[in-house]
Amino acid sequence: MTKVPKVASLLGLISILSNITRPWVNMSPKQLFSTASCHVQRSLYSSARLGCRKPPCTFIQAFQLQKTPRVSKRTFSSTLSQFNWLQPKRGHNEKNRKGRPRMRTGGSTKGTTVVWGDYGLRMRDHDRRIAAKQLQIAADAIKMRLRGQRYRLYTRVCANIGVYTSGNEVRMGKGKGSFDYWAARVAVSRILFELKGDLHEQIVRDAFRLAGNKLPGLYEFVRKGDPPVMGITKVEAGTTVEEMRRPRIKLPMDVTASRIPSTTPP
């Protein structure tokens, strides 16, 4: 077994330890010596295993390796991340309830405007649950229409809700059922797809028209810079978010009574 190089003197060890930053400062001398010994033994073992003739690191070099932080040579990646937007990464480990699309009670315009692209497809009739297969068919329709063009397609929804079915002619009870498919809860006025690239607006409109025909519900074409939507009301000139969030004014009884239709004149 290889022996660990001994320290020349106690003063040399103290001078080495004085240049060491946390958490080594709070260690006892016994812990520091054992830590350095482990690094020296590891260096000796790796050198003997690889057949290197270079001498192993010394006691001082072991501490310097711990003190010097590792700096990554490449802080970015040129490859796109493999993100599957048609199913969650965690899988279905628990059964999701049917639920409803999330609508903030205080009013919100989040997800109703184009962010990354130049054009978008927005739902305008009612919130619903859309299956992952339907979303994939709509995305494929857009890609088929824009074949040969230079563009980039952004997806603003993710199918992360599991749908469970019990099958046909099954009696009530006996649990929720088995997993069937993934779906996405899409709220009203939510952007589903965005497009960016050197494309004519009429071509993009036609591509989104084909995608809307494949999806359930009604959809509209929006551009970047269009006003946001709160619920089903567009926040345009004359309408502000603060005014829509303001609580309703309680009118007096005579005003509300006059609005009720009656068969006899007042």
matplotlib code that plots the C-alpha trace (Angstrom):
import matplotlib.pyplot as plt

x = [0.0, 1.3, 2.2, 0.9, 3.6, 4.2, 4.1, 7.5, 6.6, 3.7, 4.4, 4.1, 0.7, -0.5, 0.6, -1.3, -4.5, -4.4, -5.0, -7.9, -11.5, -14.7, -15.7, -12.1, -11.6, -14.1, -12.5, -10.3, -6.6, -7.5, -10.3, -8.1, -5.3, -7.7, -9.3, -5.9, -4.8, -7.9, -7.2, -3.5, -4.5, -7.1, -4.5, -2.0, -4.6, -5.7, -2.1, -1.3, -4.5, -4.0, -0.3, 0.8, 4.4, 3.6, 4.2, 1.0, -0.1, 1.5, -0.2, -0.1, -1.6, -4.4, -5.6, -5.1, -7.4, -10.1, -9.6, -9.7, -13.3, -14.2, -15.1, -17.2, -15.6, -19.0, -21.9, -24.5, -25.8, -26.3, -28.8, -32.5, -33.8, -35.9, -39.2, -42.3, -45.3, -47.8, -47.2, -45.6, -42.1, -43.3, -45.8, -49.1, -48.4, -51.7, -55.1, -56.1, -59.6, -61.5, -61.4, -61.9, -59.5, -58.0, -59.6, -58.3, -61.1, -59.3, -59.1, -55.9, -54.6, -51.9, -51.4, -53.7, -51.1, -48.3, -45.0, -42.3, -43.7, -45.3, -48.7, -50.8, -53.9, -56.2, -59.4, -62.4, -65.5, -65.3, -62.7, -62.4, -60.2, -58.2, -56.7, -53.0, -53.8, -55.9, -53.1, -50.7, -53.0, -53.3, -49.5, -49.1, -51.6, -49.6, -46.4, -47.9, -49.2, -45.9, -43.7, -40.6, -40.9, -38.5, -40.4, -40.5, -43.5, -44.1, -46.5, -48.1, -50.0, -48.9, -50.9, -50.3, -53.7, -54.5, -57.9, -59.2, -62.0, -63.9, -65.0, -68.4, -71.3, -69.5, -71.6, -71.1, -68.5, -65.4, -63.0, -62.1, -60.9, -57.6, -55.5, -56.6, -54.9, -53.3, -55.1, -54.6, -57.0, -57.2, -58.9, -60.9, -58.8, -55.6, -52.9, -52.2, -49.7, -47.3, -45.4, -42.3, -40.4, -40.2, -43.9, -46.7, -49.7, -52.2, -50.2, -50.1, -53.8, -54.5, -52.3, -54.0, -57.4, -56.5, -55.3, -58.5, -60.6, -58.9, -59.5, -62.7, -64.1, -63.7, -60.4, -59.2, -56.0, -54.0, -50.8, -48.0, -49.0, -52.8, -54.5, -54.8, -58.1, -59.6, -62.2, -63.9, -63.5, -60.6, -58.6, -58.7, -59.1, -61.7, -61.3, -58.6, -57.6, -58.1, -61.7, -62.5, -61.1, -63.0, -65.9, -69.4, -71.3, -74.5, -77.2, -80.2, -83.5, -85.4, -82.8, -82.8, -86.6, -87.0, -85.0, -87.4, -89.9, -93.6, -96.9, -98.3, -96.8, -95.3]
y = [0.0, 3.4, 5.8, 9.3, 12.0, 13.4, 17.1, 18.8, 20.6, 21.9, 25.4, 24.4, 22.8, 26.0, 28.2, 25.9, 25.9, 29.7, 30.0, 27.6, 28.9, 27.5, 24.8, 23.7, 26.6, 25.1, 21.6, 20.2, 19.4, 15.7, 16.1, 18.3, 15.7, 12.8, 14.8, 15.6, 12.0, 10.7, 13.1, 12.0, 8.3, 8.8, 10.6, 7.7, 5.1, 6.9, 7.3, 3.7, 2.5, 4.6, 3.8, 7.5, 8.2, 11.7, 11.9, 12.1, 15.2, 16.3, 17.3, 20.9, 20.2, 18.3, 21.3, 23.6, 21.3, 21.7, 25.5, 26.1, 26.1, 24.2, 26.5, 25.2, 25.8, 25.8, 27.6, 27.0, 24.2, 24.4, 21.5, 22.0, 20.4, 17.3, 18.5, 16.5, 18.8, 16.0, 14.2, 15.1, 13.9, 12.4, 10.0, 9.2, 8.1, 9.4, 9.7, 13.3, 14.6, 15.9, 19.5, 22.7, 25.1, 27.5, 30.9, 33.5, 35.2, 38.5, 38.7, 38.0, 38.5, 36.0, 33.8, 35.8, 37.7, 36.6, 36.5, 34.7, 34.7, 37.2, 35.5, 33.3, 31.1, 32.0, 30.2, 32.6, 30.7, 28.6, 26.7, 23.0, 20.0, 19.1, 15.7, 15.4, 13.6, 16.6, 19.0, 16.8, 16.7, 20.5, 21.0, 18.6, 20.5, 23.7, 22.0, 20.5, 23.9, 25.6, 22.9, 24.4, 27.7, 29.1, 29.4, 28.3, 26.9, 27.6, 25.7, 27.5, 24.6, 21.2, 18.0, 17.2, 16.0, 12.3, 11.1, 7.8, 5.7, 2.6, 1.3, 0.7, -1.0, -1.0, -0.7, 2.2, 1.9, -0.2, 2.7, 5.5, 3.4, 2.9, 5.5, 6.4, 9.5, 12.8, 16.1, 19.8, 22.2, 25.3, 28.3, 30.8, 33.4, 31.3, 31.2, 27.7, 28.1, 30.9, 31.3, 33.3, 33.5, 35.0, 34.2, 36.1, 36.9, 35.2, 31.9, 32.0, 32.7, 29.7, 27.4, 28.5, 28.0, 24.4, 23.9, 25.4, 23.1, 20.1, 21.3, 21.5, 25.0, 28.4, 30.2, 33.5, 34.9, 37.4, 39.3, 40.4, 43.7, 43.0, 43.9, 41.2, 39.7, 39.3, 36.6, 37.4, 41.1, 42.7, 45.3, 48.0, 51.8, 52.8, 49.6, 49.2, 46.3, 48.4, 49.3, 45.6, 44.6, 47.2, 45.8, 46.3, 49.4, 48.6, 50.7, 52.0, 50.1, 52.5, 52.3, 48.5, 48.3, 50.4, 48.0, 45.1, 44.8, 45.2, 44.8, 48.0, 51.5, 52.9]
z = [0.0, -0.9, 1.9, 2.2, 2.1, 5.5, 6.3, 6.6, 9.8, 11.8, 10.7, 7.1, 7.8, 9.5, 6.6, 4.2, 6.3, 6.6, 2.9, 2.8, 2.7, 4.2, 5.0, 5.7, 8.2, 10.6, 10.5, 13.2, 12.3, 12.4, 9.9, 7.6, 7.6, 6.9, 4.0, 2.4, 2.8, 1.0, -1.9, -2.1, -2.0, -4.7, -6.9, -6.3, -7.2, -10.4, -11.5, -11.0, -12.7, -15.8, -15.9, -15.7, -15.0, -13.8, -10.0, -7.9, -6.2, -3.0, 0.3, -0.7, -4.2, -2.7, -0.7, -3.8, -5.8, -3.2, -3.0, -6.8, -8.1, -11.2, -14.1, -17.0, -20.4, -22.1, -20.4, -23.2, -25.4, -29.1, -29.1, -28.4, -25.2, -25.8, -24.3, -25.0, -24.7, -25.2, -22.0, -18.6, -17.6, -14.3, -15.9, -14.3, -10.8, -9.4, -10.9, -11.8, -11.3, -14.2, -12.9, -14.8, -16.5, -14.0, -14.0, -11.5, -9.6, -9.5, -13.3, -15.3, -18.8, -18.5, -21.6, -23.9, -25.9, -28.3, -26.6, -28.6, -32.2, -34.5, -34.9, -32.7, -32.5, -29.6, -28.2, -28.1, -27.2, -24.1, -21.9, -22.5, -22.2, -25.4, -25.9, -26.8, -30.0, -31.1, -30.3, -32.3, -35.3, -35.2, -35.0, -37.9, -40.0, -39.5, -40.4, -43.6, -44.7, -44.1, -45.7, -47.2, -45.3, -42.8, -39.5, -35.9, -34.1, -30.4, -28.2, -25.3, -23.7, -22.3, -22.1, -18.4, -17.3, -17.3, -18.5, -17.1, -18.5, -17.3, -20.7, -22.3, -20.5, -17.1, -14.0, -11.6, -8.9, -8.8, -8.9, -11.3, -14.2, -16.1, -17.8, -21.3, -22.7, -21.8, -22.2, -21.6, -19.8, -22.0, -20.6, -22.7, -24.6, -24.2, -26.9, -28.1, -30.9, -32.1, -35.3, -36.1, -39.3, -42.8, -43.6, -45.3, -43.1, -45.4, -45.3, -41.5, -41.4, -43.6, -41.5, -38.3, -40.0, -40.8, -37.2, -35.8, -37.9, -36.3, -32.8, -30.8, -30.3, -32.0, -32.5, -33.7, -35.4, -33.4, -34.0, -31.7, -30.0, -30.0, -26.7, -24.0, -23.0, -19.5, -19.7, -23.0, -22.8, -24.8, -22.9, -25.6, -25.6, -23.1, -21.0, -18.5, -16.3, -13.1, -14.2, -14.8, -11.4, -9.6, -7.5, -8.8, -7.7, -5.8, -7.3, -5.4, -5.4, -7.5, -10.3, -10.3, -10.1, -13.2, -15.2, -14.5, -17.4, -16.4, -18.2, -16.7, -17.0, -13.8]

ax = plt.figure().add_subplot(projection="3d")
ax.plot(x, y, z, "-o")
ax.set_aspect("equal")
plt.show()
